[in-house]
Every structure is written in C-alpha cells, then in structure tokens.
C-alpha cells in the first residue's frame, strides 16, 4: 500500500533499482549540494537542489519525502522533481529517514520534522524563505508530508533532534496517494497486512492505538496547512477513498483542501499521469507559497495547547514563525523586530531579537511568581504585572524596580493585563472583580470602571484612547466597549452586531487605520473590525488559545 513514489514494481526490486541508478544530470542553472546531514546519524541524509542566481533574494522551499512502505526507498528517487522545482524557483530538499521495522512510528515523523527545522536553521545559507516552506511526498512519503502539515506545534512529534529552537511547521502540502486512516487500510490494500505491523508494532487487532495515532486524519485541526491530495481512482495500495475522507475532514475544519482525481490511475504515477501530477504540484505551490500579498503581519500569544508566540500573516492567518512560550499570556512587538513576551510557568518576561534569541530577561531571580502582563514603555523600562504576587512593577533595563503598585485585590490570579497610559497612569484589569482601575504615580486609584454584570464580565485588557476614553475587552457576552471618563459606555464596537457576536474577548490591538484586531478567546477566532465596528476579516483559531495580540515593529 505505501509504495515508492515513482514506480509500480515490487518494492524491494524497485529500491534496489533506484539505488543502482546514476543520479540525474544537473543543469547549469541549478546548484546541487548532496549528502548533507540534517541530524546526526546515517539515516539523516539530505540533498539540496536550488536555483543558481545572484539576486540574493530568498526563495520558497519544498521538502520532498520518498515512499517505500516506511521500510525502503531513498532520497535519490526525488532528485528529478527537485531539479524541476529548482528550475522553477524553489529551494528543493530531498531526505532520507529512519526505516521500519528497525525504527517504528513516530521515528519517521521526528525525522522529517527535524529536516524542516534544519532547513529553517540554514535559511540564509541556502537563500530560502523560512516563512514559505512546502512539503510533498508519495505514498509513505505522502503520509509523512501530511503529518508535517497537520501537526504544527504538537510537541510529541518533534522528537529530540537538533534545532529545536526552530519551527517544523509548513505552509502547504502536496500529498500523492498517502494513507490517511490506517484503521481502514486492511482489506483495501494489497500489502497493508505486511507493511503496517512492521511500521506500527503489530496489526490492527494488537496495536490499534498505534494505528489511530499514526493516521493523519486524526490530527486535523483548523491550524493545519492547506493540502492538495493527488490520487488515482484504481489505486491498489492506498484506496482512493483515503484522500476523500481527508478532504472532508479538512474542509469541515475550515482548512483549504483540494483533491486532484487521476481517473484510472494506480499507485506510483508514471508517464503522462506523473507529468500531469507534477504540473499540479507546481501550480499549487506557486499559489500557496507565493510572496504573500497581505495587509499586515500580526503577533499573537497562544496560551492554548501548543503554547507559543507566533507571527501571522493577516488576514490569511498563515504562520510565519513560532517560538515556544510555555502557555504564556502576553506579547508586544518592539522596534527592530524584537518581541517582548511572558512565559508564565517559567516566571519570566523575555525580550527576543529578530533572530528569536533572548536578549533580556526578568524572572524568578528577581522574585517573579506569575508574570501575566508585560509592556515595554517609551522610556525603555518594562511594566510587568504579576498575578500571583498581586503587584504591578516598572523595572529599568538594569532590572531595578523604579515603581510599583501592590494590592491583595490583584493577587491570587485575580488580575490580567496592565497598561501604562500616555499620561503616566496605569490601567489594570482585575478580571475576578469585573473592574478596571487606573492608578497614578503615587499608587492612588483615580478612576474605576465596573462592567454591568459584575464579575462575570471578566475584563481582560484596557487601552486609553487619544480622546481620553478607555477601550475595555469583556466576556459573557464578548464585547469591546468604549468608556468615557464618567464610566459610561459610549460605544460598543462589537456587542450589538450579530456578524461579530463574541464569546470572551481577551486581547485587542488598535490598528493604524482606526480599526481593531480582536481575539475571541473561547469563541476560537481572530477578527478585525473597522473603526465603525463592521467586520472586515476573521479566521478560526481552532486549538489555539489567543490571549494577546500585537503588531510587529520593523
């Protein structure tokens, strides 16, 4: 069932034939760099084929993963496609990975994720754009390609290889006849009974949990990458229906998914069918990996399952990079591409540079317990809200506390975000009390807003507007309100509009055009409204839990 990508011969014969073949002749317009290593060990070979040009501009990239029933095959089987991709403007990589039965699932997934991380770590060397990496594979390679596309941020599939500071996410997948549900392979494939027990440690009766866990269809979520599946209708090794099922699941999750049906084609495309499939692949990557024509980039703090700070292209929601934040809450873009964010369980506030390397930290050594909020101030100091200690502090670059406000009303995880106003006062959201307080430099409360509905409204964040009013995010129902100095709600940006009805608003970011970017934390979506509160864009966020949003600063 999970056969070599470009053949229909017997699997072992095919592997021996491919190994004996001379490599393709490399055209003058490409650079070929063979037998590199993306990780230690003899099974981690990678060949790079890339355009020969002097522009210095980064190119989109494609990782190619060979098939062979997870137990045979080699990277050389994809060199011809890599040449075609390089001549088309892509940096193409073809990789080996550990094979069954010596190595069982998820070793192969660990390997291909390590290969993507290696590509990102070497982006400058190979002139590739780390924000535009696609993946393709056939048969077993197709299944592994799907794993890359469907499991961004799933820690159990990262393994323990090198470059763990890099993301293994991909932006698009082209899958040639990869299996998607191993629990339905037996009886529908000529070799499933032989291949799968070696890959999964037993047959379906004896290793059902492994069959479920190794099936890409069970990892579909709204955060999956777009997928093109190319499949023949008379495939004897991987039933055509496997791709149909995946398309249905992806579309139900709101993920762009396309199925290219090859009428009358069997497993292992060749001739005209292969040429047509590869044309579809090129067209799909040209579409999905094109230089983004987005309105802006945004930063989000994912407090959800993955626990990461991300930069997204907006309004597509395409992930440009990820950095773990251990389920932190806050994020702020700083000049020069730097980012300030909280790592709550590690009790740290971190500033990282544009290369995602930490350049400043404030944390447990300074006594933090649960930093839930962080803001870099115009004077270079940092405002930090600690929800466990119940205090908000301002620290200078040398980590000296130059101001603080402390109250039991903030402690025991009752507070959320704190933000300094242009006037030098500090707005603090006391979520558990359902109120916003404004504290002056002397530590005196000079203004309070209590939302109608009391504590259930869960105010998360407040911004002071240029007109002196205050923008407040609320829950139950989700709403963003503008409040005047008297504490009166003068405008609801979202609450009265059925098209943007919200559940629990956490992060908000005022946009340069007067609009607003809003995270609906429990409603699982990010939305943009214009200055009048009209919906402009929205994306579902699935298993992300977006607590805060910000804009990067170039």
C-alpha positions as CSV (number, residue, x, y, z in Angstrom):
1,X,0.0,0.0,0.0
2,X,2.7,2.6,0.9
3,X,4.8,2.2,-2.2
4,X,7.7,4.0,-3.8
5,X,6.7,7.3,-5.3
6,X,7.6,6.8,-9.0
7,X,7.2,3.2,-9.7
8,X,4.7,0.3,-9.6
9,X,7.3,-2.5,-9.5
10,X,7.8,-4.8,-6.4
11,X,9.0,-2.7,-3.5
12,X,12.4,-4.4,-2.9
13,X,13.2,-4.7,-6.6
14,X,12.3,-1.0,-7.0
15,X,14.5,0.1,-4.1
16,X,17.5,-1.9,-5.5
17,X,16.9,-0.5,-9.0
18,X,16.8,3.1,-7.7
19,X,20.0,2.6,-5.7
20,X,21.8,1.4,-8.7
21,X,20.6,4.3,-11.0
22,X,23.0,7.1,-11.8
23,X,21.9,10.5,-10.5
24,X,20.3,12.8,-13.0
25,X,22.5,15.2,-14.8
26,X,22.3,18.6,-13.1
27,X,21.5,21.6,-15.4
28,X,23.8,24.6,-15.3
29,X,21.1,26.8,-13.8
30,X,20.9,24.9,-10.5
31,X,23.2,24.2,-7.6
32,X,23.4,20.7,-6.3
33,X,24.6,20.0,-2.7
34,X,24.3,16.3,-2.0
35,X,24.7,14.2,1.1
36,X,24.4,16.8,3.8
37,X,23.1,16.0,7.2
38,X,20.0,17.5,8.9
39,X,20.7,15.5,12.1
40,X,23.3,13.1,13.5
41,X,23.1,9.5,12.3
42,X,23.4,7.7,9.0
43,X,19.7,7.9,8.1
44,X,19.6,11.7,8.1
45,X,21.0,12.5,4.6
46,X,19.6,15.4,2.7
47,X,20.3,16.6,-0.9
48,X,19.7,20.3,-1.8
49,X,18.9,21.5,-5.3
50,X,18.5,25.3,-5.6
51,X,18.4,28.0,-8.3
52,X,21.7,29.4,-9.4
53,X,21.2,33.2,-9.3
54,X,23.0,36.2,-7.9
55,X,20.0,38.1,-6.6
56,X,20.5,37.1,-3.0
57,X,16.7,37.1,-2.6
58,X,15.3,34.2,-0.6
59,X,13.3,31.6,-2.5
60,X,10.3,29.5,-1.3
61,X,11.3,25.9,-0.4
62,X,9.9,22.4,-0.8
63,X,10.8,19.3,1.2
64,X,10.4,16.1,-0.7
65,X,9.8,12.8,1.2
66,X,10.3,9.4,-0.5
67,X,7.9,6.5,-0.2
68,X,8.6,2.8,0.2
69,X,6.2,1.4,2.8
70,X,8.2,3.1,5.6
71,X,10.7,0.3,5.2
72,X,12.5,1.1,1.9
73,X,13.3,3.9,-0.6
74,X,15.8,6.7,-0.6
75,X,16.1,10.4,-1.2
76,X,17.6,10.0,-4.7
77,X,14.1,9.0,-6.0
78,X,13.1,12.6,-5.8
79,X,16.1,14.3,-7.4
80,X,14.3,14.6,-10.8
81,X,11.5,16.5,-9.1
82,X,14.0,18.6,-7.1
83,X,15.6,19.7,-10.3
84,X,12.3,20.7,-11.8
85,X,11.4,22.6,-8.6
86,X,14.8,24.4,-8.5
87,X,14.4,25.4,-12.2
88,X,11.0,26.8,-11.2
89,X,12.5,29.0,-8.5
90,X,12.4,26.8,-5.4
91,X,15.0,25.5,-3.0
92,X,14.2,21.8,-3.0
93,X,15.4,19.3,-0.4
94,X,15.0,15.5,-0.6
95,X,15.6,13.5,2.6
96,X,16.2,10.1,4.0
97,X,14.6,9.0,7.2
98,X,14.8,6.0,9.6
99,X,13.1,3.0,8.2
100,X,10.9,0.2,9.7
101,X,11.0,-2.4,11.2
102,X,14.1,-1.3,13.0
103,X,12.5,2.1,13.6
104,X,8.8,2.3,14.1
105,X,6.4,5.3,14.2
106,X,6.8,8.1,15.2
107,X,10.6,8.0,14.4
108,X,9.9,8.9,10.8
109,X,7.8,11.9,11.7
110,X,10.5,13.0,14.1
111,X,13.0,12.8,11.3
112,X,11.1,14.9,8.7
113,X,10.3,17.5,11.3
114,X,14.0,17.7,12.1
115,X,14.6,18.2,8.4
116,X,12.3,21.2,8.3
117,X,13.9,22.7,11.4
118,X,17.3,22.2,9.7
119,X,16.1,24.0,6.6
120,X,15.0,27.0,8.7
121,X,18.2,27.0,10.7
122,X,20.1,27.1,7.4
123,X,17.8,29.5,5.6
124,X,20.5,32.1,5.0
125,X,23.0,29.6,3.7
126,X,20.6,28.2,1.1
127,X,18.8,31.5,0.3
128,X,15.4,30.1,1.3
129,X,12.4,31.9,2.8
130,X,11.7,30.2,6.1
131,X,8.1,31.6,6.0
132,X,7.4,29.7,2.8
133,X,8.2,26.1,3.1
134,X,6.0,23.4,1.5
135,X,6.3,19.7,1.6
136,X,5.4,16.8,-0.8
137,X,5.7,13.1,-0.7
138,X,4.3,10.0,-2.3
139,X,2.7,7.0,-0.5
140,X,4.5,6.6,2.8
141,X,6.2,10.0,2.0
142,X,2.7,11.4,1.4
143,X,1.6,10.3,4.9
144,X,4.7,11.9,6.4
145,X,4.1,15.1,4.5
146,X,0.6,15.2,5.9
147,X,1.9,14.8,9.4
148,X,4.1,17.9,8.8
149,X,1.1,19.8,7.6
150,X,-1.4,18.6,10.2
151,X,0.6,18.7,13.5
152,X,2.1,22.2,13.8
153,X,3.2,22.7,17.4
154,X,2.4,19.1,18.5
155,X,5.3,18.6,20.8
156,X,5.2,14.8,20.9
157,X,6.1,14.6,17.2
158,X,9.1,16.9,17.4
159,X,11.5,14.3,18.8
160,X,14.8,15.2,20.3
161,X,16.8,16.2,17.3
162,X,18.8,19.4,16.7
163,X,17.5,22.9,16.0
164,X,14.6,22.6,18.4
165,X,14.5,26.4,18.6
166,X,13.2,26.3,15.1
167,X,9.7,25.6,13.9
168,X,8.8,22.5,12.0
169,X,5.6,24.0,10.6
170,X,5.0,24.1,6.8
171,X,2.8,26.3,4.7
172,X,1.4,23.8,2.2
173,X,1.3,20.1,1.5
174,X,1.0,18.2,-1.8
175,X,0.3,14.6,-1.0
176,X,0.5,11.9,-3.7
177,X,-1.7,8.9,-2.6
178,X,-0.6,8.9,1.1
179,X,-2.6,6.8,3.6
180,X,-4.7,8.9,6.0
181,X,-6.5,6.3,8.1
182,X,-4.6,3.1,8.8
183,X,-7.6,1.6,10.7
184,X,-9.3,1.3,7.3
185,X,-6.4,0.0,5.3
186,X,-6.7,-3.7,5.9
187,X,-8.6,-5.5,3.1
188,X,-8.4,-2.4,0.9
189,X,-4.7,-2.6,0.2
190,X,-2.6,-5.4,-1.4
191,X,0.2,-5.0,1.2
192,X,-1.2,-3.4,4.3
193,X,-1.1,-6.6,6.3
194,X,2.7,-6.9,5.5
195,X,3.7,-3.2,5.9
196,X,1.7,-1.8,8.8
197,X,2.7,-4.3,11.5
198,X,6.3,-3.6,10.8
199,X,5.7,0.2,11.0
200,X,3.3,0.2,13.9
201,X,4.4,-2.7,16.1
202,X,1.5,-5.0,15.4
203,X,-1.6,-5.5,13.3
204,X,-4.9,-3.7,13.9
205,X,-6.1,-6.3,16.5
206,X,-2.9,-6.0,18.5
207,X,-1.8,-2.4,18.0
208,X,-5.0,-0.4,17.4
209,X,-3.9,2.7,19.4
210,X,-0.8,3.0,17.2
211,X,-2.9,2.7,14.1
212,X,-5.1,5.5,15.3
213,X,-2.2,7.7,16.5
214,X,-0.3,7.3,13.2
215,X,-3.3,8.2,11.0
216,X,-3.1,11.8,9.7
217,X,-6.9,12.1,9.6
218,X,-7.0,12.0,13.4
219,X,-4.8,15.1,13.6
220,X,-6.8,17.5,11.5
221,X,-7.5,20.9,13.2
222,X,-8.1,24.4,11.9
223,X,-4.4,25.2,12.3
224,X,-3.5,22.6,9.6
225,X,-1.7,23.8,6.4
226,X,-3.6,23.8,3.1
227,X,-3.5,20.4,1.4
228,X,-3.6,19.2,-2.2
229,X,-4.1,15.4,-2.5
230,X,-3.4,13.8,-5.8
231,X,-4.8,10.2,-6.1
232,X,-5.7,7.6,-8.7
233,X,-9.1,6.0,-8.7
234,X,-7.8,2.4,-9.1
235,X,-5.0,2.6,-6.5
236,X,-4.4,-1.0,-5.2
237,X,-2.1,0.1,-2.4
238,X,-3.8,3.1,-0.9
239,X,-7.5,3.2,-1.5
240,X,-8.7,6.4,-3.3
241,X,-11.3,6.9,-0.6
242,X,-8.5,7.7,1.9
243,X,-7.9,11.0,0.2
244,X,-11.7,11.7,0.0
245,X,-12.1,11.2,3.7
246,X,-9.2,13.5,4.5
247,X,-10.6,16.2,2.2
248,X,-14.0,16.0,4.0
249,X,-12.3,16.3,7.4
250,X,-10.1,19.2,6.4
251,X,-13.0,21.2,4.9
252,X,-15.1,20.6,7.9
253,X,-12.3,22.2,10.0
254,X,-12.2,25.2,7.7
255,X,-8.8,24.2,6.1
256,X,-8.3,24.8,2.4
257,X,-8.2,21.3,0.8
258,X,-8.2,20.2,-2.9
259,X,-8.4,16.7,-4.4
260,X,-7.0,16.1,-7.8
261,X,-8.5,12.8,-9.1
262,X,-6.5,10.8,-11.6
263,X,-9.1,8.7,-13.3
264,X,-7.9,5.1,-13.9
265,X,-4.5,5.7,-12.3
266,X,-2.9,3.1,-10.0
267,X,-0.4,3.7,-7.3
268,X,3.0,5.0,-8.3
269,X,2.3,7.5,-11.1
270,X,4.3,7.3,-14.3
271,X,4.4,8.8,-17.8
272,X,1.6,11.3,-18.7
273,X,-0.1,10.8,-15.3
274,X,3.1,11.7,-13.4
275,X,3.7,14.7,-15.7
276,X,0.2,16.0,-15.0
277,X,0.5,15.4,-11.3
278,X,3.8,17.3,-11.2
279,X,2.3,20.2,-13.1
280,X,-0.5,20.3,-10.5
281,X,2.1,20.3,-7.7
282,X,4.0,23.2,-9.3
283,X,0.8,25.2,-9.8
284,X,-0.3,24.5,-6.2
285,X,3.0,25.6,-4.6
286,X,3.1,28.6,-6.9
287,X,-0.3,29.6,-5.4
288,X,0.2,28.7,-1.7
289,X,3.9,29.6,-1.4
290,X,3.7,32.8,-3.4
291,X,5.1,36.0,-1.9
292,X,2.3,37.0,0.4
293,X,0.2,39.9,-0.5
294,X,-1.1,40.6,2.9
295,X,-2.3,43.8,4.6
296,X,0.0,43.3,7.6
297,X,1.7,41.0,10.0
298,X,0.5,40.4,13.5
299,X,1.9,38.9,16.7
300,X,-0.2,36.6,18.9
301,X,0.4,34.9,22.2
302,X,-1.0,31.4,22.0
303,X,-2.0,30.4,25.6
304,X,-3.5,27.2,24.2
305,X,-2.3,23.6,23.7
306,X,0.8,24.4,21.7
307,X,2.0,27.3,23.9
308,X,3.8,29.7,21.6
309,X,4.3,33.2,20.4
310,X,3.5,33.4,16.7
311,X,3.8,35.9,13.9
312,X,0.9,35.6,11.4
313,X,0.3,37.0,8.0
314,X,-3.0,38.8,8.2
315,X,-5.8,38.3,7.1
316,X,-4.8,34.8,5.9
317,X,-3.6,33.6,9.3
318,X,-0.6,31.9,7.7
319,X,2.0,31.2,10.4
320,X,5.3,32.9,9.6
321,X,7.2,31.7,12.7
322,X,6.7,30.2,16.1
323,X,8.6,30.4,19.4
324,X,7.6,28.4,22.5
325,X,6.2,30.5,25.4
326,X,5.1,27.6,27.7
327,X,1.4,28.9,27.5
328,X,2.3,32.5,28.3
329,X,-0.3,35.3,28.0
330,X,1.2,38.5,26.8
331,X,3.1,39.7,23.7
332,X,4.3,43.0,22.4
333,X,6.1,43.9,19.2
334,X,9.2,46.1,19.7
335,X,11.4,48.1,17.3
336,X,13.8,46.2,15.1
337,X,11.7,43.1,15.0
338,X,12.3,42.4,18.7
339,X,9.4,40.9,20.7
340,X,8.5,41.1,24.4
341,X,6.5,38.2,25.9
342,X,5.7,36.3,29.1
343,X,6.5,32.8,30.0
344,X,4.2,32.4,32.9
345,X,5.1,28.9,34.2
346,X,8.8,29.7,34.0
347,X,8.1,33.0,35.8
348,X,9.9,35.1,33.2
349,X,9.4,38.1,30.9
350,X,11.7,37.8,27.8
351,X,12.7,40.1,25.1
352,X,14.0,38.3,22.0
353,X,15.6,39.8,18.9
354,X,14.6,39.4,15.3
355,X,16.6,36.1,15.2
356,X,14.4,34.8,18.1
357,X,17.3,34.9,20.5
358,X,16.8,36.2,24.1
359,X,18.5,39.5,24.7
360,X,16.8,40.5,28.1
361,X,15.0,38.6,30.8
362,X,13.4,39.4,34.1
363,X,12.2,36.4,36.1
364,X,12.5,34.2,39.2
365,X,15.9,35.6,40.2
366,X,14.2,38.9,40.6
367,X,11.2,37.4,42.5
368,X,8.6,37.0,39.9
369,X,5.9,34.3,40.5
370,X,3.4,34.5,37.6
371,X,4.1,37.4,35.2
372,X,0.9,37.6,33.2
373,X,1.4,41.0,31.6
374,X,4.3,42.9,30.1
375,X,4.7,46.2,28.3
376,X,7.8,48.0,27.1
377,X,7.4,51.7,27.9
378,X,8.6,54.6,25.8
379,X,11.3,55.4,28.4
380,X,12.8,51.9,27.9
381,X,11.5,50.5,31.2
382,X,9.2,47.5,31.3
383,X,5.9,47.3,33.1
384,X,5.2,43.8,34.5
385,X,2.0,42.5,36.1
386,X,2.4,39.6,38.4
387,X,-0.9,37.9,39.1
388,X,0.4,35.7,41.8
389,X,2.1,38.4,43.8
390,X,-0.7,40.9,43.2
391,X,1.5,43.7,42.1
392,X,2.5,45.7,39.0
393,X,6.1,46.9,38.8
394,X,8.1,49.1,36.5
395,X,11.7,47.9,36.1
396,X,14.5,49.7,34.2
397,X,16.9,47.9,31.8
398,X,19.2,47.1,34.7
399,X,16.3,45.3,36.4
400,X,15.9,47.8,39.1
401,X,12.3,48.4,40.3
402,X,11.5,52.1,39.9
403,X,7.8,52.0,40.6
404,X,5.2,49.5,41.9
405,X,1.6,49.1,42.9
406,X,0.6,46.3,45.1
407,X,-2.8,45.2,46.3
408,X,-4.5,42.0,47.6
409,X,-7.2,42.7,45.1
410,X,-4.8,41.8,42.3
411,X,-3.3,38.7,43.9
412,X,-4.3,35.0,43.8
413,X,-4.6,35.2,39.9
414,X,-7.3,37.9,40.0
415,X,-5.6,40.4,37.7
416,X,-4.9,40.2,34.0
417,X,-3.3,42.9,31.8
418,X,-1.8,46.2,32.9
419,X,-1.1,49.0,30.5
420,X,0.6,52.4,31.0
421,X,-1.4,55.4,29.6
422,X,0.2,58.3,27.8
423,X,-0.4,60.4,30.9
424,X,1.8,58.1,33.0
425,X,-1.1,56.4,34.9
426,X,-1.6,52.6,34.8
427,X,-4.7,50.8,33.8
428,X,-5.1,47.4,35.5
429,X,-7.7,44.8,34.7
430,X,-8.9,43.0,37.8
431,X,-10.7,40.2,36.0
432,X,-12.1,38.4,39.0
433,X,-13.7,41.6,40.3
434,X,-15.1,42.7,37.0
435,X,-13.4,46.0,37.0
436,X,-10.7,48.2,35.6
437,X,-8.7,50.5,37.9
438,X,-6.5,53.4,37.0
439,X,-3.6,54.1,39.3
440,X,-1.5,57.2,39.4
441,X,2.3,57.5,40.0
442,X,1.7,57.8,43.8
443,X,-0.2,54.5,43.8
444,X,-3.6,56.1,44.2
445,X,-6.7,54.7,42.4
446,X,-8.0,57.7,40.5
447,X,-10.6,56.0,38.2
448,X,-12.6,52.8,38.2
449,X,-14.9,51.2,35.7
450,X,-17.1,48.3,36.7
451,X,-18.8,46.5,33.8
452,X,-22.6,45.9,34.0
453,X,-23.0,42.3,35.1
454,X,-20.2,42.4,37.7
455,X,-17.6,39.7,37.9
456,X,-18.9,37.5,35.1
457,X,-17.9,40.1,32.6
458,X,-14.2,39.3,33.1
459,X,-12.4,42.4,31.8
460,X,-9.1,41.4,30.3
461,X,-7.4,44.5,28.9
462,X,-7.9,48.3,28.8
463,X,-6.4,50.8,26.4
464,X,-6.5,54.6,26.9
465,X,-7.6,56.3,23.7
466,X,-6.4,59.6,22.4
467,X,-9.8,61.2,23.2
468,X,-9.4,60.3,26.8
469,X,-11.9,57.4,26.8
470,X,-10.9,53.9,27.6
471,X,-11.3,50.7,25.5
472,X,-12.2,47.6,27.5
473,X,-12.4,44.0,26.5
474,X,-15.2,41.9,28.2
475,X,-16.7,38.5,28.3
476,X,-20.2,36.9,28.8
477,X,-21.2,38.3,26.3
478,X,-18.0,39.1,24.5
479,X,-17.8,42.8,23.8
480,X,-15.3,45.7,23.3
481,X,-16.7,48.9,24.8
482,X,-15.5,52.5,24.8
483,X,-16.0,54.1,28.2
484,X,-15.9,57.8,29.0
485,X,-14.3,59.5,32.0
486,X,-17.5,59.2,33.9
487,X,-17.5,55.4,33.5
488,X,-20.4,55.5,30.9
489,X,-20.3,53.1,27.9
490,X,-20.5,55.4,24.9
491,X,-19.9,52.8,22.2
492,X,-19.9,49.1,21.8
493,X,-17.7,48.1,18.9
494,X,-18.9,44.6,18.6
495,X,-21.6,43.6,21.1
496,X,-24.6,44.9,19.2
497,X,-23.5,43.4,15.8
498,X,-24.7,39.8,15.1
499,X,-22.0,39.3,12.5
500,X,-19.3,39.7,15.1
501,X,-21.1,38.3,18.1
502,X,-18.3,37.3,20.6
503,X,-17.9,35.0,23.5
504,X,-14.9,36.1,25.5
505,X,-12.7,39.0,24.3
506,X,-9.1,38.8,25.6
507,X,-6.5,40.6,23.5
508,X,-7.2,43.7,21.4
509,X,-4.9,45.8,19.2
510,X,-5.8,49.2,17.8
511,X,-4.8,49.3,14.1
512,X,-3.3,52.2,12.2
513,X,-6.4,52.6,10.1
514,X,-8.6,53.1,13.2
515,X,-9.9,49.5,13.2
516,X,-9.4,46.9,15.9
517,X,-7.9,43.4,16.0
518,X,-9.8,41.2,18.5
519,X,-9.1,37.8,20.0
520,X,-12.3,35.9,20.9
521,X,-10.6,33.5,23.3
522,X,-13.3,30.9,23.8
523,X,-15.0,31.7,20.5
524,X,-11.8,30.4,18.8
525,X,-11.4,33.2,16.3
526,X,-9.4,36.3,15.5
527,X,-11.4,39.1,13.9
528,X,-10.7,42.6,12.5
529,X,-13.3,45.3,12.6
530,X,-13.1,48.7,11.1
531,X,-13.5,52.0,13.1
532,X,-17.3,51.7,12.9
533,X,-17.2,48.1,14.3
534,X,-18.0,46.4,11.0
535,X,-16.5,43.0,10.4
536,X,-13.6,43.2,7.9
537,X,-11.8,39.8,8.3
538,X,-12.0,36.8,10.5
539,X,-10.2,33.4,10.9
540,X,-10.9,30.4,13.1
541,X,-8.2,29.7,15.6
542,X,-9.1,26.0,16.4
543,X,-6.9,24.7,19.2
544,X,-5.1,28.0,19.6
545,X,-6.0,30.0,22.6
546,X,-5.0,33.5,21.6
547,X,-4.7,35.5,24.8
548,X,-3.0,38.7,23.4
549,X,-2.4,40.3,20.1
550,X,0.1,42.9,18.9
551,X,1.8,44.4,15.9
552,X,5.4,43.8,15.0
553,X,7.6,46.9,14.7
554,X,10.2,46.9,11.9
